[in-house]
Amino acid sequence: MSAGHAESGAAAEPRRPRTVVVTGGTRGIGRAAVLRFAAAGERVIALGRDPRALEELIGSPGAHVAARACDVTDEGAVNAAFDEIGPVDVLVNSAGIGESAPLARTTLEQWRRHLEVNATGAFLCMRAVVGGMRERGHGAIVTVASTAGRAGVPYTAAYSASKHAVVGLTRAVAAELAGTGVRVNAVCPTFVRTEMTDRAVANIVARTGRSEQEALDALAASAPLGRLLEPGEVADAIVFLASSAAAAISGQAIVIDGGGIQA
């Protein structure tokens, strides 16, 4: 038997499950990502602030995930969580908030809250894992940004600024880690069928007097797709960017809106 035949007949060594941490893992895009990674056989830890939602996630059929309460804006809590988890192969920053208001009615508290959750939370979690990833020579970080992180959106000064910040953070960290085997990317979806979008619809209804369906249709029409994205569609992009198939992709902010924003 030739060496080639011997190699082709040899049993492939089973791949070790990766440790995947997903912040904001109990709802929306984060929950969809948790379930996608778990279905692929990875060791998944969901982080969130709501103990009841974390318990429900653990108890979901087919979830097979671990969960830990953690406020991503709390430096001590973040460091303690990642110290307990140990080496992380994939970090998904999905924790986020979104509120809309004209700039003149945007409070300083709203501004700070968006930056703390959407940008500082991602920063703290990235900082907690990059050292170990760099030492091991591999790792993937994917942060959920938004099309509002690639183009200005009216009435979302705090949200858009925080998402632009996290896209800048992604690019800076990717440049810093280039050539180390650690990849850092972001996904920038348009409106997704989540609780955050439900709140946006309610805000439009309250502000304009439109019906709920009219408000929903307006959001759907804002992207070429003509519909809302499903959380699983964004999760699929996250899983791809964290996979070996995306080994040459880093420093990118991938827009998911059907072609509206092109760069």
C-alpha positions in Angstrom: 0.0 0.0 0.0 1.4 3.4 -0.9 1.9 6.1 1.6 -0.8 8.1 0.0 -3.3 5.3 0.4 -2.2 4.8 4.0 -2.8 8.4 4.8 -6.2 8.5 3.1 -7.3 5.4 5.0 -6.1 6.7 8.4 -8.8 7.8 10.8 -9.1 11.5 11.1 -8.3 12.8 14.5 -11.5 14.2 16.1 -11.5 18.0 16.5 -11.5 19.3 20.0 -14.6 21.4 20.8 -13.8 25.0 21.0 -14.7 27.2 24.0 -17.1 29.9 22.7 -18.3 32.8 24.9 -21.3 34.8 23.7 -22.2 38.0 25.5 -25.9 38.9 25.4 -26.4 35.3 24.8 -30.0 35.0 26.0 -31.8 37.0 23.4 -31.9 37.8 19.7 -28.7 37.5 17.7 -26.8 36.3 20.8 -29.2 33.5 21.5 -29.2 32.4 17.9 -25.4 32.4 17.9 -25.3 30.3 21.1 -27.6 27.7 19.6 -25.7 27.6 16.3 -22.3 27.0 18.0 -23.9 24.5 20.4 -25.4 22.5 17.5 -21.9 22.4 15.9 -20.6 20.6 19.1 -18.7 23.6 20.6 -18.5 24.2 24.3 -20.6 27.4 24.6 -20.9 29.7 27.6 -23.6 32.4 27.4 -23.1 35.6 29.4 -26.1 37.8 30.3 -27.5 40.0 33.1 -30.9 38.4 33.6 -30.6 35.2 35.7 -34.1 34.0 34.7 -33.3 34.3 31.0 -30.0 32.4 31.6 -31.9 29.6 33.3 -34.4 29.5 30.5 -31.6 29.3 27.9 -30.0 26.4 29.8 -33.3 24.6 29.9 -34.1 25.0 26.3 -34.4 21.8 24.3 -31.1 21.1 22.5 -29.3 24.0 24.0 -26.6 22.1 25.9 -24.9 25.3 27.0 -23.5 26.8 30.1 -24.4 30.2 31.3 -23.0 32.9 33.7 -24.4 36.2 34.9 -22.2 39.0 33.9 -22.6 42.8 33.4 -20.2 43.5 30.5 -19.8 47.1 31.6 -18.4 46.1 35.0 -14.6 45.6 34.6 -14.3 43.5 37.8 -17.3 41.2 36.8 -15.9 40.7 33.3 -12.4 39.8 34.5 -13.8 37.4 37.1 -16.0 35.7 34.5 -13.2 35.1 32.1 -10.8 34.0 34.8 -13.4 31.4 35.8 -14.1 30.3 32.2 -10.4 29.8 31.3 -9.0 29.8 27.7 -11.4 31.1 25.1 -11.2 30.2 21.5 -14.1 32.3 20.2 -15.6 35.5 21.7 -18.8 36.9 20.3 -19.7 40.3 21.6 -23.5 40.5 21.2 -24.6 42.4 24.3 -26.1 45.7 23.2 -28.8 48.3 23.6 -30.5 50.6 21.2 -32.7 53.6 21.8 -33.8 56.3 19.4 -34.3 60.0 20.0 -33.5 63.3 18.2 -30.1 64.7 19.2 -31.7 67.6 21.1 -33.6 65.1 23.3 -30.8 62.6 23.7 -29.8 62.7 27.4 -26.2 62.4 28.6 -27.3 59.3 30.5 -28.6 57.7 27.2 -25.3 58.7 25.5 -23.2 57.2 28.2 -25.3 54.0 28.5 -24.9 53.3 24.8 -21.2 53.8 24.8 -20.8 51.7 28.0 -22.8 48.7 26.8 -22.1 48.7 23.1 -18.5 49.8 23.0 -16.9 49.6 26.5 -18.5 46.1 27.0 -16.9 44.8 23.8 -13.6 46.5 24.8 -13.5 44.8 28.2 -14.4 41.4 26.9 -11.8 41.6 24.0 -9.1 42.7 26.4 -9.9 39.8 28.7 -9.3 37.2 26.0 -6.7 38.6 23.5 -3.7 37.8 25.7 -4.4 34.1 25.9 -5.4 33.9 22.2 -2.2 35.6 21.2 -0.1 33.2 23.3 -1.9 30.2 21.9 -1.6 31.5 18.3 -5.3 31.2 17.4 -8.6 32.7 18.2 -11.6 34.6 16.7 -13.5 37.6 18.0 -16.7 38.7 16.3 -18.6 41.7 17.5 -22.2 42.5 16.6 -22.2 46.1 15.3 -24.9 47.5 12.9 -25.4 49.2 9.6 -25.6 52.3 12.0 -21.9 51.7 12.5 -21.2 52.2 8.8 -23.6 55.0 8.0 -25.4 57.7 9.9 -29.0 57.0 10.8 -31.4 59.8 11.9 -32.5 59.9 15.5 -29.8 57.4 16.7 -26.9 59.7 17.7 -26.0 57.6 20.8 -26.5 54.3 19.1 -24.8 55.1 15.9 -21.8 56.6 17.7 -21.4 53.5 19.9 -21.6 51.2 16.9 -19.1 53.3 14.9 -16.9 53.1 18.0 -17.1 49.3 18.1 -16.3 49.1 14.3 -13.2 51.3 15.0 -12.3 49.1 17.9 -12.5 46.0 15.7 -10.3 47.4 13.1 -7.7 48.7 15.6 -7.5 45.4 17.4 -7.3 43.4 14.1 -4.4 45.6 13.0 -2.7 45.1 16.3 -3.1 41.3 16.1 -2.3 40.8 12.4 -0.1 37.8 11.8 -0.7 36.3 15.3 -3.4 33.8 14.3 -6.1 35.8 16.1 -8.8 37.3 13.9 -11.1 40.2 14.8 -14.2 41.0 12.8 -17.6 42.6 13.1 -21.0 42.0 11.6 -23.2 45.0 10.7 -26.8 43.9 10.2 -29.8 46.0 9.3 -33.0 45.7 11.4 -33.3 42.2 12.9 -36.5 40.6 14.2 -35.6 41.0 17.9 -36.9 42.7 21.0 -34.7 45.7 20.3 -36.5 46.1 17.0 -39.9 45.7 18.7 -38.9 48.6 20.9 -38.0 50.7 17.8 -41.4 49.9 16.3 -43.1 51.0 19.6 -41.2 54.2 19.6 -42.2 55.0 16.0 -45.8 54.3 16.8 -45.6 56.6 19.8 -43.8 59.4 17.9 -45.7 59.4 14.6 -49.1 57.8 15.3 -48.5 55.2 12.6 -49.9 51.7 13.2 -47.5 49.0 14.4 -47.7 47.3 11.0 -46.9 50.6 9.2 -43.9 51.2 11.5 -42.7 47.6 10.9 -43.1 48.0 7.1 -41.1 51.3 7.2 -38.2 49.5 9.0 -38.3 46.6 6.6 -38.3 48.9 3.6 -35.2 50.7 4.8 -33.0 47.8 3.5 -33.0 46.3 -0.1 -34.2 43.0 1.3 -37.6 44.6 2.0 -37.9 42.6 5.2 -36.3 42.2 8.6 -33.4 39.9 9.0 -33.9 36.8 11.2 -31.5 36.4 14.1 -30.3 33.1 12.6 -29.1 34.8 9.4 -26.8 37.0 11.5 -25.7 34.1 13.6 -24.7 32.2 10.4 -22.4 35.0 9.5 -20.9 35.0 13.0 -20.3 31.3 12.9 -18.6 31.6 9.5 -16.3 34.4 10.6 -15.3 32.3 13.6 -14.6 29.2 11.4 -11.4 28.1 9.6 -13.2 28.9 6.4 -12.6 32.6 7.3 -9.0 32.1 8.3 -7.8 35.0 6.0 -10.5 37.4 7.1 -9.7 40.0 9.8 -10.4 43.6 10.4 -13.7 43.6 8.5 -17.1 45.0 9.3 -19.4 42.8 7.2 -22.6 44.5 6.3 -25.7 42.3 6.2 -28.5 44.3 4.6 -28.9 42.8 1.1 -26.7 45.4 -0.7 -27.7 48.8 0.6 -24.4 49.8 2.1 -21.4 48.8 -0.1 -17.8 49.4 0.7 
